[in-house]
Amino acid sequence: MNWRYFYIASVVALSYVLFLSWNAEKEIKQEVAEATAIDLSKNQQVLPAGETEDFIEIQNTKLVVKISPVTGKIWEARLKEHTYLNNDDSLGVRLFGFDNATGFKFYLNSGFASEDQKFEIVNVRPSSVELVSTDGKISKNIALKENDYELIIKDVWVGNLPVDLPTPYIAMYRTDGRALDARDNFFENSSYTGVAFNTPDEPYANSRLRSIDERIEYFQRGGWVAFIQKYFMAAILTPSERVQTLIALPPTSGSDTYVMGAMSREAKASDLISGVDHRVFLGPKIRSDLISRASDLELTIDMGWFWFLAQPLMMLLSMINVFVGNWGVSIILLTVLVKLLLWPISAKGFSSMAKMRTAQPKLKEIQERYKDDRTKLGTEMMALYKKEGINPAGGCFPLFLQMPVFIAFFFCLRESVELRHESFFFWIQDLSAPDPFFILPVVFAALMYLTQQLNPQPPGMDPTQAQIMKFMPVMIAVIFVIMPAGLVLYSVANSAISLIQQRAMYKKYGASIYSGSGGG
């Protein structure tokens, strides 16, 4: 028995058990945190600093929103259809919210600048609330659109107007820090989190909160300002005819809160009397939905360097899913379609590798014969390549051409909220989270190993490099352990199809399969 292999196998098995234990412990902590939140929501309403009365709750089929009856601030917004944990009893993900323990807060307010009003309740309905200021000057109506992610706010000046007309505004206020109810994993934390603007000159101008150290402003008609996080966002959508300043402000002295919003300019007395309307989107970043709401709003979905490939791939994936009703199956079918479209490129690479493999005995003979004369060795090898019709780079070039597609698919799957909490089959219950049992990474490593056995080892490869290449399947599998299961599923399907295609080409050219030493 080779005790070294036994030792390596034991270490791998122990690591696997430890990973499973760590995953289970993390899930228990998530469930405890969720259970605590549920208990608090049922038994007592914790209030943020400065608020003295319980919140008013309004809701529709998409959102649950909590509003202060005293300040009119919107302190909490939960998404009903997108839960924190992957079960039906879990609370929805919060976009607006606060945590007194950490000091985190993210809320929205609107009204008229320089008017710090206190309110009283006039009327409450299931999906709307009407407030009036205690001095009787301002009326505020907050309502949810039916079966939608939009919040509509109407601020009306009902008292006598001052000589200097007040400036209508709407703004989001947020401290720096991790988004509420965000999952604790590498890909969740690596996605962009920050503020973004839509302007005539820059359809998508973005900045992380910590980078905002001075006032940012855009004077314009229309546009939007949004705070973006993984899968979800809160956006203030302004009318195209309204003249306003879109702003982002750093914390002032003694504060830790950033401000992002819109201040209306050139507002007339008649505008204030009839009321100033504000639209606020609070929901998931689904491309088809965002396109219908505001110009360029879909740019808030980070599709990476190859966005021009990622966007049509996502559209095609969504179309396939309409028919099959399973995102995992849709990923596999789209992978098959992409591989068929790229077959002319892949076939050239596989044929080149097949020819290289059939020529391996002759190459080794030349290497042995001219091992002491590198000039003659190179001349004879090039002559053999020309005679056999071999392109030494033919096997690698097609792979480089396919890399943009892989990178585009990576961003497509990483940023798609459609995959969040969506199951495939059996143990894969969330395609946006890593494989809980690491089965897909292991399958990928096995497929990569089989592919290595097919690939001819490049002539003159350094022995150390050859040994490193043998461990590549394991190294990539380790990386895939933390990747979303949807992306690993795509990689497994892609590798399996490539292996089938490569075997078929080898059979066509009469290249022996799994004989000799594999390479990279």
ZAVONU-455709 format. One record per atom (N, C-alpha, C): x, y, z. Coordinates in pm, whole numbers, plus 50000, padded with zeros to 5 digits. Last residue first. Example, Ala and Ser with C-alpha at 12.3 -4.5 7.8 and 13.67 -1.06 7.14 Angstrom:
512854977550708513674989450714512905000350787513194943150780512304955050780513204967050780
//
This chain:
498085189348001497175200448030496535204747905497995153647956498645166347982497655176948014498485118348003497685130147977498455142548009500325093147844500225102547956499425114547915498635064647691499755073647712499485083047827495175065947629496445058747623497575068647633492635076947608493145073447741494375064347733492285066547274491675073547388492215067747518494025072846971493745063847084493275071847203492505086246684493435088546795493045079446910490925086146457491645073946492492685075846601489325106946398490695107746347491545095746388486945098946522486935102246381488345101846323487705096946787487305084746717487355086946566488125123746838489265114546848488965101646772485525133446816486545137846720487755128646721484325120547035483825118146900484855122146794485765131647247485865117147221485395113847078484835158147225486245155147203486455140247173482125155947289482525160947157483975157047125482335146547552481645138447451482085142647310483645168647667484265155447672483655146247566481765188947631483075189947565483755176347560479755179547801479485180447657480795181147579481095181648047480585168748002480335168747851481655209148062482765199548058482305186048005479035219648072479955223847967481085213747950478075207948309477425205048180478345208348063479905219748491479805205148478479195201348344479315246948453480665242048425480685226848408476615247748537476975251348400478335245748362477055240748804476235232048719476515234948572478455262948888479165250148884478385240148798476385281848872477575283548789478345270448777474585271149060474165273148921475345274448827475955272149302475725259049241475305260449095478505297149334477085293449328476875280349253481625286749496480865293049387479395288749390483105273049674482485285449723481665292449616483985251249526483285248549652482545261049701485575259549320484155258049292483335255149418488095257749437487545270949408486025270149388488295229849440488315237149567487745251149549488365224749165487225219749244487145226949379490855235249103489655242049052488415237549129492475216449236492545230649271491305238249224491795192449109491545193949252491515208649291492645197348843491245194248873490895196249019495485202448883494575213148846493105209648873497285182348922496515186449040495525197649008498495180048678497735168548726496845172248844499925203448660498725202048578497855190348625502085197448823501125207548867499805206148791503415179248661502855174748788501805184548841504185196148452503305184748424502645179648551505945213048583504695218548530503695207448502507965194648631507275201048744505935206648701508785188148367508185177948454507425183748573507905209748097508705207948217508025197848310507345196547774506795202747895507675199448015508085186647526509085193947604508535200647729504905188747375506295184147369507215192947453501985186447579502815194347488504255189447490500075157247589500995165647664501885173247567496765156647459498175152947447499065162547525493845149247641494695159547583496135155047574492675128347778492515129147633493515138647569493225133448038493745120947982493625120747830491805156748078493265157348077493865144848014489225146248089489605154647975491125155647963489335133648335489125125448214489525133248089489625156748495490675146448495490555137848369487195169348450488415176148409489585166248402485465151048566485375153648423486645160348370486315153348834486415140448765486365142448614485675180048888487075175748895487285162548820482885178648865483655186848770485115182648769482315162749083481985157748948482775165648845483115180449285483815167649271483555161849131481265201649252482705204049232483495191149213478835186449307479095191949174480575195449154479155180849582479105169949485479425175049344479105196349810480285197149723480325186049618476895198949965477645186549983478845185549888475845223849890476045220850033476875208350058477075244949648476605231149666476875226949810476385279749726477285268549697476615255049720473445295849581474325292849693475255281249656471715297049374472555308849395473535306949510470185274349377471195275449271472095287549288469175255149624469395269449600470535270949500469075228349648467845235549677467975250549658470365199749560470545213749521469205220949538469695173349613470335180949721470515195849687467115170549388467765163649498468375173449599467495196949149466965183949189467725179249313467155227949201467395220049080466745206449102465465257349332466045243949342466285237949204466135290449421465525281549322466235268049325467285309749579466375300249644465635291249544467955328149292468005328149438466895319349496467655330649023468195317949072468185316949224466785356648984465875345848947466345332349002468855373249027468005370749143467025359449114471935369948893470525367548861469715364148986474645372548919473835384148954472335381948934475765348148840476095353548971475125364449014474915344148579474385335348684474645341148823476285365148449474855363148427474245355048541478915360948516478235372748571476725371348558479235336048374479565337348517478825349148579478685342648114477755333648183477985334448334480965358148064479635364248055478605355848130482915338348091482925349848183481555356648183482205321347876482205316248014482135327748113482535338947662481215333147687481135328047830485295344547674484315355247697482915350047727486355317847613486445323547747485475335147771486395309747350485205306547428485215312747568488875317247262487725323547199486445321147279490435300047412490505314347440489305321647380489785276047284489425277847425489435292647463490905279347029489445278847043488985280847188493725279047110493085290947055491565290547066494505253247189494325263647290493515275547238494795237046968493945232347077493625243047179496555250946800495175248646757494245244146867499175254746834498295263046919496815260546888500215236946643500535235246787499635243046880498465222046398498705235546447498975234546597499295197446162499055200746304499375215346329499735182145930498665192245932498275196346072501865165645909500645159845965499475169745969503775183445801503425171145729502095165445776503955202845999503515206645865503035194445787504935187546213503665194646226503095198146088507405179746105506385169646133505005176046144508685204546096508475197145971507395186445989508775210646364507965219146277507685212246145510575190546444509205190646498508295199146409512885197646306512245184946274510795184546325513495222346429513285221546284512495208946247513865215446699512785224546660512455223746513516115198546672514865193446730513685202246688518055215746579517585205246490516255199446538518285230946816517965237346687517385227246591518995213047012517685219447022517285226246892520445185047045520535195546943519165202446934519975164447214521175172547241521345183747140517745151647118517655157747251518865166547284517065139246878517745152246873517715159247009515895114646947516975114846848517765127946855513875121147128514985112447170516175113847076512235136746966512815142347088514005134147137511485118346768512295130146731512985136146853509965101246929511135096046857512075107546818507935118047010508855112747111510125107347046506685122146760507265133446834508275128646938505765096646701506775102746615507455114546684503855093146911505025084146898506135090146812502035115946858502865115146979504055105446965500235118046655501645120346620502575119046740497825115146774498255104246683499725105646647497775139946910497875127446986498335115746897497525158246704498705158846790498885145846866495005151046611496175149146524497465149346606493545159246836493515145246793494715142046704494015186646841494525178546952494535163746915492705193646603494145196446617494755187946728490115186446666490795179346557492305181446564489575204546871489615190246902490325182346792489655229146728490565226546839490705211746869487585225346546488945227846498489975225046607485405222346718485815211146633487235212946581485055247746832485525236646916486085225246830484035261746610485305265846672485895254446752481665247546556482665249346451484035253446506480295249346815480895236846768481905238746655478925270046922480385271446919481085259146863476345260546912476675272446835478195274146819476565239247091476245236346951476625248246862477055253247328478075243947277477835240447131474605266747355475845274347335476945265547277472895244747397472685253647282473965261447251473905234447636473885226047515473775234847391473375256447801474755252147780474865243547654470605256247798471295267647738472755264147710470195232147935469735233447798470425245047727471305238948188471855227748110471465229147963469595259848264471045262248251471685251448165467165246148278467335256948179468815259948156467585229848495467425223548364467635233948254467655250748686468795241848668468755235048532465115262248669466275270248628467525261548608462265250048533463315246448629464595253248584460395253948328459995256148467460995251648571460415251648050460795239948130460455241448278459415276247944458915263547893459205251747987460745295948082459295297148067458685283748025463395289548044462775285948171461255287148167463935300547795463945285947809463205281747935463805327747864462865322247765462785307047777465975329648038464625332248088463575326547994468075324547861467865315747975466455317248030467845346747694467625333447638467345323347749468515367047872467215367347805466855353447752471125359347936470105359448041468705359547981472345362747687472345349447750471265348647857472075390447645471285381047563471265366947618473835398347868472435402347860471615393347768476405387647813475645383147930474165386547919477355401247591477075387047579476165382347692477585426647689476905425247560476645410547526479165423547912477735425547933476945423447803481805415647979481165410947856479635411647869482395426048231483085431248113482365427647984479215426748418480645424848397481165430248265476635431348488476865420248396478335419048354474855442048747476255441648705476495429248619472065460548713472485446448722473895445548664471655486448647471995483948787472345469248811470685487848397472145488548410472585486248554467965489748404468535476148399470045476048412467445516448378467425510948513468005496948517467275529448134468605525048180468615518948320464215544348215465305543348118466615539648187461975524048405462695536548383463845534048287460325500648375460065510748477460725524248449461075481448195459735487148180459485498848275463565473348287463475480248158462145487448143462875459148517463535472148530463445480148401461805435448409460965444248490461555458248497463955423748280462755426848202461845436448276465795420448503466075429148390464815433248314465305423948835464935415348724464945424048598466195429049127466765433849002466515423548891463385433949352464475426049294464945431849162462605465749522462395452149474463605445349416461145494249519461755485949624461585471349584460985526349386460995512049356461755504649465458985553749424460115546549484459965531749450457965585449315457925570949291459175564649350456115613249431457405606349427457165591449404454465644049364454465629449366455885623949357453225671349528454425666449460454465651249477450255691049492450975679749548452145675249462448905714449456448305702349398449005689649447450675731449592449285730549637448625717749583453035728749452453015725349594451595723249644452255737749199452775724249215452695719749361451565764149244450495754849205450955740249220454065775149293453085774449403451995764449371456585754749129455675766049138454715764149255459995746249135458615742349170457755754849188462635748249071461685755748987460245751349014463535714949175463855729049151462775735249062463595689049417462915695449303463295710249296466105667349491465485679749536464895686849415466675633649571466365643349466465655655349529469335613349719467975616949686467845627049574471065601949993470945600149847469525603649808473375605550256472085609650202472115608150050474825587150529474895592450393473495595550344475655591250868474625587850771474855594950637476885597351098477475586251022476575582250906477745629451240476795619751185477545608651113479565648651313478805642251420477805632051372479255665851010479965664951138479065659051247477625644550767478055657450819478725655350954478435619450526477985623050661478505636850702477975630950181478665623350286478125627150422475255628749951476005636650048476715627650148474095631149632474615621549730475515629549822471285641049424472415643549514472835630949589469795657349156470055644349218471325645649300467695683749133469095680449157469135666749222465255688848869465695686449006467205684349010462365692248688463725697448702464145695648847460335668048532460655675448654462125679748655459805652248316459615666648298460065674748420460175626048398461065631348294460955646448278460095620248754459405622648626460345629348526462375596748912461795610048899461125611848763462625571849142462425573948999461715587248979464805558649361463895569949349463825573349200465195524849463465475535349365464385546049367466835498249607465835508649633466165520349543467345463449515467705477549522466515486149560468945430549494467835439749522468305454149518471255414649431469925410149393468825420749403473305433149637473165420249571471685416749553472325467749588472985457049661472755443949586472105502649541472135489249484472845479649578470065529749543471075522849623470975508149588469655555049291469345542049352470455537749446467975579449106469075576749199468695564049275467185590048770466915582848894468175581848979465565612048530466645604048585466235596948712464395646548497464235632048504465445625048563466735671648418465335667248413465315652048419469315683548649468795677848525467275676148531472315683748812471145692248788470575688348652473785663249039473495664048896472215672148880476385659949283475075664749240474995665549088478005651449578477835647849437476455652749395480155664249827478825664649765478895660649618482665640649934482165654149910480845653149835483175614349960483745623150063483395637850042482345584049882481675597049877482225605649992483425559649926484135568249830483515582149822481685546550087482915551450149483715560450057479685539149898479445549250000480735555150055480715537449552480505531049683480395541949789479005548549264480055550949363479715543349491478145553948915478035547349045479225550349135476125561748655477275566948729477185561848872474755555348370474965547848494476255552748558474535574048170473355566048202473495558248332475755604848172476185591548217474935583448255474305626148066475685623848020476185609948057471805624848192471885625848045473285622547992471945599148451472025613048406472055613248253471365580548728471105580548585471035595148540473545567648983472725578248926472505575548778473965547549278474085549349134473115560149088475765535149563474775544249505475035545749356476345499949651476605514349652475505522149584477925470549592476985476749684477305491649689478635443249381478655457649402477555462049497479745412549536478915420049442478895434849480481055400749746481885406449639481065414149537479195389749919479915401649963480715408249851478335367749772477355377649818478065390749849480645353449737480055359549620478965369549656481255345350006482195353149926481505360449812478555350150242479435341950161480225350850067476025355150421477455356450450478245346450367473335373750281473945361150319475455362750331471655401650424472545396350321473155383350371470035414650606469625401350561470455396050443471165446850506470345438750595469985425450529474525450750385473075451650366472345442550465477195463950583476605453050506475085454350500477925499350572477865486050631477155476250541476965533150649477785523450577477675509850645473515543450670474865542450725475645532250643471305563150475471905550050504473275551550568468365575650342469425578050441469985564450483466925589750054467235577750132468425580950222464485615449985465855610650004465885597650082462925642349824462785628549870464205622949879461485675449835462605666049827462125651949863460645709249751460235695249771461455686049757461365739049913461865729749810461405715549840459075766549964459905755350012460255745749898459285799949848458655786849835459585775749883459125827450031460155818749974459605804449969456605833350142457125840950027458205832949955454615803650217455525814550251456005821750125451145795150185452515794150131453365806050176449085781050429449445793150355450905792150311448745745050382448645757550457448955769550368449245723150232447835726750249447655739750327451285708450016451305720050106449875725150116451775673549998450935685049959451095696150063453305645449864453445656049965452715668549916452885612349810452395625449764452465635249880454445583249695454315592949805453855606249746454265549649623453925562949573453705572149693456295522449555455705530349662455475544349606456305492149370456455506649379455655512749493455995465949307457085469249398457265484349416452555453649307453745459649245454775463049353449785450849366450555439749309451835444649239449095485149354448545471649364449445461549293451415506349520450685502649399450245488149410451005519849841451625509549760450785506849637451355553349966450535542249917451385532549835451035581050165451975570450127451155558250088450615615150183449935602550154450955592550102450595643350385451425633050324450605620450305450365678450415449665665650410450565655750337451145706650613451575696550516450755683850530450095723950806450625729550682450865719150573449235717151064448245717750956448775722550823450915712151265450605726351244449645728251127451235684851245450515690051362450165704851348450565672250915451455678151016450635684451128448945641650843448925656150833449805661650945448745611850641449205619050759449045634050735447425581550533447425596050514447775602550647448385551150376448195558750500448265573650466447645519150223447975533350220447755539650357446685493350226447845496050142448205510750133444595493250422445545482150413446815485250333444555527350558443955516350482444985505150470444065553650772444905541950743444075531550671444155588950820443445577250769444435566050740445665606150982444345610250934443525598050894447995609151243447305600251149445935605851113450385635851241449315628451305448605620051199453855646451264452605642951196451625636151290456225672951252455645661651324454255659151267458805684751026457445683951077457195671451162460905706550929461035694351012459715692351087461635721450656460385719450731460465706050806463825722550497463775732050610462485731050689462115708850218463365712450285463125723550386459375687850250459845700850203461055704950286459375653350177458675664950230459185677650166460555621050292460245631050188459525642650254462705593250354461855604150401461625613750285463795560350442463445570350341462545580850402466685541850570465275545850567465055556650462468745523250747468505526250607467025529250595471255517550991469925522350955469885525750806473125502951257472825503851115471405509051093473785498751519473665512651477473345514251329473785473751623474975477751547474945492451506471375473851764472575467851825473845472451755469405483951600469885492251710471165486951773469055483751277469535474451379470155482751491466585487551019467555492751116467925481751214465495492950677465445486850809466515492750898464755485250337464875495150444464775487750578464805457150265465605467250196465835479050290464745424450397464515438650420465405447050329463145394850286464365402950291463995417550310460525380750491461075385850366462345393850389460825352350714460465366150684461105370550554459925318050649460915328650673460325342350642458295297450580457985304550705458905316450731459305285450353458065293150340457745301350465462865289550308461695281950352460475291150356465625299950299464965292550191463875283350246465575332650454465955318550447465135311450340464355356450352465725356250402466295342150396462395356350046462605354350189464095353850225460565372249838461995369249847462375368449995457955380049853458265368549769459735364549771457905403150017457165391150055457625378649980460325423950139459835417750016459165404550050459905452050355460225437850335459605432850204461025480750492460355475550372460845461350351460965506250740461175492250704460395488850578460585533250768461685527050841461925512450803459845562350638459625548250606460825540650659458625589650834459735582350773459345567850747456785604150972456475601050833457585593450761457005609551239457935616451150457625614051003454715595651342455135608551398456005616251300454315571051237453165580351233453545594351282456635555451028456465562451156455285572051145455855525150864455995539650859455825545550998456685496550681456385502050813456785516850817455455474250436456145486750465455705492050600455785446750239455275450850370456105462950411454995437449898455765444650000455005446050131453305422849728454755422449708455545427649829450645426749775451085412949753452595411649744450955451950029450255446449913450785432249892450605471650333451155460850250450305458250127451575490250623450745488750504451385477950417451655498750960452035488850860451045488850745453105523051165451925519351087452395509550981454975517251470454845519651327453445516351275454555533251790454645521451704454375524951558456445562751881455185555451866455365543651770458925575051881458265572852011456985564552001462215578051754460805574651731460165570651863464835581851832464075593551787462615590951761466135550751723466305562751805465515574351745463585526551630464885533151617464935545651703461885501451825461885514051752463295519651740460465469651813461625477551852461675489951766457585456651914458105464251802459255472951853457005423052017457275436952049457865443851928456055398651909455835402152049456095416652085456615395351640455315391151691455025396951829459175404251598458115410251517456735406851572460625388251773460515402551801459345408851725460335363551644459825365151780459645379951814461665368651403460235365251402459625367551540464265372451501463585383351432462075381051429464775346951604464795358551694464025370151632464725331951371463735329151475463635340751573466985342551242465655344451183464565342251287468995333851414468825348251389467435351151333468625306151388468475312551519468225327551503469215302951117467875299851164467605306051301471945310051116470975317551037469555315451087472955289651280473065303551323472075312451247472445267651116471795268451247471815282851298474135273350903472705273150880471925274151011476625270351031476245283350976474745284250953476585243051090476625252751200476195266651151476635232250832475485229550919475425239751033479155241250745477945245250674476705243650762480815227450926480815242050924479555247450857480275201050851479975205450987479875220650995481255201050590479845198150615479425203150752483965206150647483185215550567481695213450588484635182950787484705195950855483895206550780484345163850582483495163050702483465176450775486395172750410485005172150363484045172050481488645168750566488295182250524486845183050480488625140750581488445148650703488025162950669489105134350311487865129950376487575138050501491655145850277490535150450195489205146850261493125130450461493035145050478491845150650401492845105050345492325107450480492145122450505494165108550101492745105150100492115107950236496775112750198496085123350123494575120950123497255087650317497285099850399496515111150330497165071050094496215068750204496115081250293499325080849953497985082449897496905080350003501345072850132501195086950100499805089650043501325045350140500785052550256500595067550229500515022449920501215035149919500605044050028500844988050000500005000050000500885012550000
//
